[in-house]
């Protein structure tokens, strides 16, 4: 019985870690997309500054 309880606890921990990994993967994806948007906005700002100068 103690082994069954330990296995159940380990399975629960694996599920928790898998969920955490998925959340972190999605967050990293959002941050990468945010960086691309910042880069585009900075480029547009430079272009706008060059045109108006």
Beta strands, then each sheet from edge to edge (+ up, - down):
end
